[in-house]
Amino acid sequence: MTKYVPPVTRRNYGRSHGYVDGNGQKMPGVTTILGDGLPKKALINWAANATAEFAVDNWDELAGLSLTERLKKLQGGRYGVTDKAKKRGTEVHAYGERLVKGEAVANVPAELRGHVEAYVRFLDAFQVEPVAVEFTVASYRFGYAGTADLIADLVDPQDPDGEPVRWLLDLKTNEKGIYGETALQLAAYRYADVYVEDGQPEKPMIAVERTGAIHITSSSAELIPTVSEEQQLKDFRYAQQIKRWDSESRELILPALDPPESTRLVAKVDWNEVSA
C-alpha cells in the first residue's frame, strides 16, 4: 500500500474536492472508495427507469429533434435527476452546519424550508451539542481521507435523564433512505487516525460511543443508528482493495505476442469439403 505522510489537506475544485498528504500526494476519499469498490445493482434499474421517465416527460421536445440530438438528450437525461439531488444535499449540509453551530439562517429557498425546519426540530429534540463540525479525517495506516459531518453529544432517547451520548453522524438527504454503505463510511471515519477542523493542526480522532445518520427530508429528520464497528472497517478495506484492483486491472492484460517463425502446418481446413 502507498505510504502517506501528515498533514492531510482537503482541496476544493469547484463543486468537487480531494485530499493530499504532506508530500502533495493524492489520498483516496472514503466516498470515492465506496463508489468504485461496491457493486451498485440498484443503479442499473434506476438508470433505465430514469431514462424512460425522461423520455415520457419530454416526448414532444424529443420528437422535434434529429436522431443524433435525441440520443444525446436521452443519454444525459438521468443526470438531471442526480444533479438536482446533489445540489439539494449540498445546500442542506450547508444550512445544517450553520444551524448546529447555533447560527441563524435566513432567506432559505422555499424548496428547502421543510428540510431546514425538520433539522431544527431534530437539534432541539435531541439537545444536540456539537463537538466537531464538517471536519477532515485521515488514516495514514490504511491510506484514505474523508470529510465527516458531525460529532455531537445527544440526549439518549432511551434514557433522557442520563448522560449525553457521543455520536459520529452523517447527514443524508436521499429520498430512498439510508443505504448499507453508510455503515462502512462511518466506520472509516470512526477509525481514522486524525482529524482536522477549521484549518487547525491535526489531532487524534475523537472517540465516539455510537454512529448513525440523520435522514433529513422535507417533513422529518430521523436519527438512524448504524453498526460501524471494526468489522465494518474491515469490510470498507475490502472495498478499498476492489477499487485498487479496478483502477489497476488494465495493467494485468499484457500486449499480444507475435507467433514464432515456422513452416510446420498445424491446422488444416478443406473449404471444398461438403458435409453429408
C-alpha positions as semicolon CSV with decimal commas, in nm:
position;residue;x (nm);y (nm);z (nm)
1;M;0,000;0,000;0,000
2;T;0,121;0,350;-0,079
3;K;0,264;0,530;0,223
4;Y;0,114;0,866;0,312
5;V;0,256;1,126;0,548
6;P;0,093;1,403;0,750
7;P;-0,056;1,652;0,740
8;V;-0,365;1,586;0,531
9;T;-0,518;1,875;0,338
10;R;-0,858;1,898;0,174
11;R;-0,853;2,084;-0,158
12;N;-1,166;2,215;-0,326
13;Y;-1,202;2,204;-0,704
14;G;-1,518;2,392;-0,794
15;R;-1,805;2,177;-0,674
16;S;-1,573;1,883;-0,610
17;H;-1,286;1,824;-0,370
18;G;-0,995;1,592;-0,297
19;Y;-0,726;1,521;-0,041
20;V;-0,347;1,533;-0,043
21;D;-0,091;1,430;0,216
22;G;0,213;1,621;0,339
23;N;0,402;1,541;0,017
24;G;0,119;1,660;-0,204
25;Q;0,028;1,303;-0,293
26;K;-0,341;1,238;-0,359
27;M;-0,520;1,034;-0,092
28;P;-0,829;0,834;-0,194
29;G;-1,153;0,967;-0,047
30;V;-1,386;0,746;0,156
31;T;-1,694;0,808;-0,061
32;T;-1,492;0,757;-0,381
33;I;-1,362;0,426;-0,249
34;L;-1,715;0,311;-0,170
35;G;-1,847;0,441;-0,501
36;D;-1,588;0,247;-0,701
37;G;-1,544;-0,052;-0,472
38;L;-1,902;-0,162;-0,403
39;P;-2,148;-0,303;-0,657
40;K;-2,439;-0,072;-0,736
41;K;-2,700;-0,320;-0,859
42;A;-2,987;-0,083;-0,788
43;L;-2,833;0,183;-1,013
44;I;-2,883;-0,032;-1,322
45;N;-3,260;-0,036;-1,282
46;W;-3,260;0,325;-1,166
47;A;-3,071;0,444;-1,475
48;A;-3,311;0,258;-1,707
49;N;-3,619;0,391;-1,527
50;A;-3,483;0,748;-1,508
51;T;-3,410;0,747;-1,882
52;A;-3,758;0,611;-1,962
53;E;-3,923;0,872;-1,737
54;F;-3,720;1,148;-1,900
55;A;-3,834;1,029;-2,244
56;V;-4,202;1,027;-2,142
57;D;-4,181;1,367;-1,968
58;N;-4,007;1,527;-2,267
59;W;-4,175;1,335;-2,550
60;D;-4,285;1,636;-2,758
61;E;-3,947;1,810;-2,732
62;L;-3,760;1,491;-2,826
63;A;-3,986;1,434;-3,127
64;G;-3,873;1,761;-3,279
65;L;-3,502;1,679;-3,258
66;S;-3,279;1,496;-3,501
67;L;-3,189;1,136;-3,415
68;T;-2,841;1,240;-3,301
69;E;-2,973;1,520;-3,079
70;R;-3,247;1,295;-2,943
71;L;-2,996;1,026;-2,848
72;K;-2,772;1,280;-2,674
73;K;-3,067;1,416;-2,474
74;L;-3,173;1,067;-2,366
75;Q;-2,820;0,971;-2,267
76;G;-2,792;1,272;-2,039
77;G;-3,148;1,278;-1,908
78;R;-3,084;1,085;-1,589
79;Y;-2,804;1,320;-1,484
80;G;-3,054;1,598;-1,433
81;V;-3,205;1,392;-1,150
82;T;-2,870;1,328;-0,982
83;D;-2,754;1,688;-1,024
84;K;-3,071;1,813;-0,857
85;A;-3,030;1,566;-0,569
86;K;-2,662;1,657;-0,522
87;K;-2,745;2,028;-0,519
88;R;-3,017;1,973;-0,258
89;G;-2,781;1,765;-0,045
90;T;-2,504;2,025;-0,063
91;E;-2,738;2,307;0,034
92;V;-2,896;2,115;0,322
93;H;-2,548;2,028;0,452
94;A;-2,450;2,396;0,440
95;Y;-2,758;2,503;0,635
96;G;-2,713;2,212;0,875
97;E;-2,354;2,314;0,951
98;R;-2,464;2,666;1,042
99;L;-2,766;2,554;1,244
100;V;-2,576;2,306;1,461
101;K;-2,322;2,580;1,539
102;G;-2,607;2,795;1,668
103;E;-2,603;3,040;1,379
104;A;-2,923;3,194;1,246
105;V;-3,010;3,127;0,884
106;A;-3,222;3,346;0,659
107;N;-3,356;3,355;0,304
108;V;-3,395;2,977;0,288
109;P;-3,533;2,878;-0,055
110;A;-3,893;2,756;-0,044
111;E;-3,797;2,407;-0,164
112;L;-3,559;2,365;0,133
113;R;-3,764;2,517;0,414
114;G;-3,913;2,183;0,510
115;H;-3,565;2,029;0,538
116;V;-3,435;2,318;0,749
117;E;-3,736;2,319;0,981
118;A;-3,710;1,942;1,025
119;Y;-3,342;1,968;1,118
120;V;-3,414;2,249;1,367
121;R;-3,672;2,024;1,536
122;F;-3,415;1,742;1,544
123;L;-3,149;1,961;1,708
124;D;-3,396;2,072;1,973
125;A;-3,545;1,728;2,038
126;F;-3,208;1,559;2,091
127;Q;-3,050;1,866;2,257
128;V;-2,755;1,836;2,021
129;E;-2,422;1,973;2,149
130;P;-2,163;1,981;1,868
131;V;-1,809;1,862;1,935
132;A;-1,669;1,878;1,580
133;V;-1,847;2,002;1,268
134;E;-1,759;1,941;0,900
135;F;-1,406;1,816;0,954
136;T;-1,145;1,622;0,758
137;V;-1,026;1,280;0,872
138;A;-0,732;1,072;0,752
139;S;-0,595;0,724;0,803
140;Y;-0,226;0,701;0,730
141;R;-0,234;0,334;0,832
142;F;-0,486;0,237;0,566
143;G;-0,446;0,516;0,314
144;Y;-0,768;0,717;0,292
145;A;-0,918;1,053;0,384
146;G;-1,267;1,196;0,403
147;T;-1,496;1,468;0,530
148;A;-1,722;1,386;0,823
149;D;-2,030;1,593;0,903
150;L;-2,066;1,591;1,278
151;I;-1,956;1,458;1,615
152;A;-2,202;1,564;1,882
153;D;-2,338;1,477;2,223
154;L;-2,706;1,380;2,210
155;V;-2,956;1,304;2,481
156;D;-3,013;0,928;2,488
157;P;-3,374;0,873;2,374
158;Q;-3,386;0,560;2,592
159;D;-3,255;0,748;2,895
160;P;-3,334;1,120;2,859
161;D;-3,232;1,187;3,221
162;G;-2,891;1,021;3,183
163;E;-2,558;1,142;3,049
164;P;-2,546;1,254;2,683
165;V;-2,409;1,003;2,433
166;R;-2,135;1,096;2,186
167;W;-2,228;1,019;1,826
168;L;-2,048;1,032;1,493
169;L;-2,317;1,140;1,248
170;D;-2,359;1,185;0,874
171;L;-2,637;1,396;0,723
172;K;-2,830;1,224;0,443
173;T;-3,099;1,368;0,219
174;N;-3,155;1,065;-0,006
175;E;-3,527;1,022;-0,068
176;K;-3,495;0,642;-0,061
177;G;-3,350;0,631;0,289
178;I;-3,014;0,515;0,427
179;Y;-2,811;0,258;0,236
180;G;-2,589;-0,005;0,397
181;E;-2,269;0,153;0,269
182;T;-2,328;0,438;0,516
183;A;-2,223;0,197;0,792
184;L;-1,890;0,141;0,614
185;Q;-1,847;0,513;0,552
186;L;-1,892;0,591;0,921
187;A;-1,662;0,305;1,023
188;A;-1,388;0,454;0,803
189;Y;-1,437;0,793;0,970
190;R;-1,461;0,647;1,318
191;Y;-1,134;0,455;1,297
192;A;-0,934;0,725;1,118
193;D;-0,604;0,826;1,277
194;V;-0,651;1,203;1,287
195;Y;-0,898;1,480;1,222
196;V;-0,858;1,843;1,115
197;E;-1,116;2,113;1,183
198;D;-1,116;2,475;1,063
199;G;-0,754;2,466;0,947
200;Q;-0,622;2,377;1,291
201;P;-0,335;2,129;1,345
202;E;-0,415;1,758;1,323
203;K;-0,544;1,591;1,636
204;P;-0,608;1,226;1,724
205;M;-0,951;1,117;1,608
206;I;-1,223;1,174;1,868
207;A;-1,360;0,856;2,024
208;V;-1,738;0,808;1,996
209;E;-1,990;0,572;2,152
210;R;-2,240;0,549;1,869
211;T;-2,261;0,609;1,495
212;G;-2,555;0,693;1,276
213;A;-2,714;0,900;1,002
214;I;-2,953;1,190;1,029
215;H;-3,201;1,133;0,748
216;I;-3,342;1,473;0,654
217;T;-3,645;1,509;0,428
218;S;-3,887;1,793;0,367
219;S;-4,106;1,668;0,652
220;S;-3,880;1,499;0,908
221;A;-3,529;1,441;1,039
222;E;-3,471;1,097;1,189
223;L;-3,178;0,952;1,383
224;I;-3,084;0,622;1,215
225;P;-2,820;0,423;1,411
226;T;-2,562;0,222;1,217
227;V;-2,339;-0,070;1,305
228;S;-1,998;0,078;1,228
229;E;-1,754;-0,131;1,428
230;E;-1,411;-0,279;1,348
231;Q;-1,570;-0,549;1,130
232;Q;-1,725;-0,278;0,913
233;L;-1,383;-0,112;0,888
234;K;-1,252;-0,445;0,753
235;D;-1,539;-0,454;0,505
236;F;-1,455;-0,100;0,397
237;R;-1,097;-0,207;0,337
238;Y;-1,218;-0,493;0,117
239;A;-1,399;-0,233;-0,094
240;Q;-1,079;-0,029;-0,096
241;Q;-0,891;-0,324;-0,243
242;I;-1,158;-0,378;-0,509
243;K;-1,124;-0,012;-0,610
244;R;-0,746;-0,052;-0,628
245;W;-0,781;-0,364;-0,841
246;D;-1,032;-0,194;-1,070
247;S;-0,802;0,102;-1,130
248;E;-0,504;-0,127;-1,197
249;S;-0,684;-0,409;-1,379
250;R;-0,586;-0,297;-1,730
251;E;-0,222;-0,333;-1,632
252;L;-0,280;-0,706;-1,579
253;I;-0,352;-0,754;-1,952
254;L;-0,028;-0,762;-2,148
255;P;0,033;-0,694;-2,520
256;A;-0,041;-0,967;-2,772
257;L;0,251;-1,199;-2,857
258;D;0,373;-1,247;-3,213
259;P;0,397;-1,613;-3,321
260;P;0,742;-1,762;-3,382
261;E;0,856;-1,812;-3,739
262;S;0,773;-2,166;-3,851
263;T;0,693;-2,362;-4,168
264;R;0,522;-2,650;-3,990
265;L;0,149;-2,673;-4,063
266;V;-0,062;-2,740;-3,757
267;A;-0,421;-2,675;-3,864
268;K;-0,575;-2,781;-4,196
269;V;-0,913;-2,683;-4,336
270;D;-1,063;-2,812;-4,661
271;W;-1,308;-2,538;-4,763
272;N;-1,432;-2,751;-5,054
273;E;-1,549;-3,038;-4,836
274;V;-1,926;-3,084;-4,835
275;S;-2,075;-3,233;-4,519
276;A;-2,341;-3,502;-4,557
